[in-house]
Amino acid sequence: MLKIIGNLGVIVFTLGGYYANGGHIPVLWQPFEFIIIFGSACMAYLVANSKHVLKQTFTDIKLIYKPDKYTKKEYVELLSMLLTVFKTARTKGWLVMEQHIENPHESEMFKKFPSFHADHHAVTFLCDYLRLISLGAEKPYEVEALLDQEIDTEREERSHTSHAVQTMADGLPALGIVAAVLGVIHTMGSITEPPAVLGHLIGGALVGTFLGVFLSYGFVGPIASAIKGRNDAELKYLLCIKVCLLSFLQGAAPQVAIEFGRKILIHEVQPTFIEVEEAIQNLT
């Protein structure tokens, strides 16, 4: 909702300020300038990016207007789930855990934590490493190296969309200049026209420069930043799992292991120690 308000606010305050200063709104209506600038930018985007990035762009843009995927509630549930997994592995052994690892979507243990259970990517991520540990990969530095590589790959893949959209934003002002130059060329070809006509043509040409900068810094650039911010926040979920896993693998008690994971979270979503304790007590 805040992002929609922000988008509307950019339009209202820009056009409102222009109108309040005595500007004439109809002069800004230059659809062909918009077609030149935004149309060229979209075609350049098609050339510069793969089919996967193009599809992901639409998905990511829709997601930034939705509520955050991981809030404090989801992290409390995650830490509670990890504690349950670690306690089961330590007290009952990895043989008991095997049924949950191999069939996580049918696991009664994971079903107790609906947000995590519904997150296919996170479930796969956790179970893959639990499987490795159960098969004998007990050297923390080896598991950590693999975790880092996978998360780095995930970060690189997720950054493609935000980088591509930011590149588009960087190019829009230049395309605005292109549209303005074309407008000037059109004006020079009509130099014999009366001043009123020339004034309209010159105004239309200058709108091209305005539109390029306006679209870049008012819309496309902020969208790129919002996509990057959401992706970074979602990667934190995997980082929390990583830290808890490594702490447990290094011999920490289950309660201590999840505390390591809790401490790396940003304050906006970080539950307190008491909140995690209360959630754990409600499980028993």
Residue pairs with C-beta under 8 A, 6 or more apart in sequence:
3 64
3 65
3 226
4 65
6 222
7 219
10 218
10 219
11 218
14 214
14 218
15 25
15 28
18 25
18 28
19 25
27 200
27 203
27 204
27 207
28 207
28 210
30 204
30 207
30 208
30 211
33 179
33 183
33 204
33 207
33 208
33 211
34 211
36 175
36 178
36 179
36 182
36 208
37 172
37 175
37 176
37 178
37 179
37 208
37 211
37 212
37 215
38 172
38 211
38 215
40 175
40 178
41 168
41 171
41 172
41 175
44 168
44 171
45 54
45 57
45 164
45 168
46 54
48 164
48 167
49 57
49 160
49 164
53 160
53 161
53 164
56 160
56 161
57 161
57 164
57 165
60 161
60 162
60 227
60 230
60 231
61 223
61 227
63 69
63 227
63 230
64 223
64 226
64 227
64 230
68 230
68 233
69 230
69 233
69 234
69 237
70 233
70 234
70 236
70 237
70 269
71 269
72 268
72 269
72 270
72 271
72 275
73 115
74 115
74 116
74 237
74 269
75 237
75 240
75 262
75 265
75 269
75 270
75 271
76 271
76 275
76 276
76 279
77 113
77 114
77 115
77 116
77 279
78 113
78 115
78 116
78 237
78 240
78 241
78 261
79 240
79 244
79 258
79 261
79 262
79 271
79 276
79 279
80 113
80 276
80 279
80 280
80 283
81 110
81 112
81 113
81 116
82 241
82 244
82 245
82 254
82 257
82 258
82 261
83 254
83 255
83 257
83 258
83 280
84 109
84 112
84 113
84 283
85 97
85 100
85 109
85 126
85 130
86 244
86 248
86 254
86 257
86 258
87 254
88 96
88 97
88 100
88 109
89 96
89 97
89 130
89 134
89 248
90 254
94 133
94 134
97 130
97 134
98 134
99 107
100 107
100 109
100 110
100 127
101 127
101 130
101 131
101 134
102 127
102 131
104 110
104 117
104 123
104 124
104 126
104 127
105 117
105 123
107 117
110 116
110 117
110 123
111 117
112 283
116 122
116 123
117 123
122 237
122 238
122 241
125 150
125 238
125 241
126 241
126 245
129 143
129 146
129 147
129 245
130 245
132 143
132 146
133 143
133 245
133 249
137 143
138 249
140 246
140 249
140 250
143 245
143 246
143 249
144 242
144 246
147 242
147 245
147 246
151 235
151 238
151 239
151 242
154 235
154 238
155 231
155 235
158 231
158 234
158 235
159 228
159 231
161 227
161 231
162 224
162 225
162 227
162 228
162 231
163 224
165 220
165 223
165 224
165 227
166 221
166 224
166 225
166 228
168 220
168 224
169 216
169 217
169 220
169 221
169 223
169 224
170 216
172 212
172 213
172 215
172 216
172 220
173 209
173 212
173 213
173 216
174 212
175 212
176 208
176 209
176 210
176 211
176 212
176 213
176 215
176 216
177 208
177 209
177 212
178 208
179 205
179 208
179 209
179 211
179 212
180 205
180 206
180 208
180 209
180 212
181 205
182 205
182 208
183 201
183 202
183 204
183 205
183 206
183 207
183 208
184 202
184 205
186 201
186 205
187 198
187 201
187 202
187 205
190 197
190 198
190 201
191 198
193 201
233 269
236 264
236 265
236 266
236 269
239 264
240 261
240 262
240 264
240 265
241 261
243 260
243 261
243 264
244 257
244 258
244 260
244 261
245 257
247 256
247 257
247 260
247 261
248 254
248 257
252 260
258 276
259 273
262 270
262 271
262 273
262 276
263 270
265 271
271 279
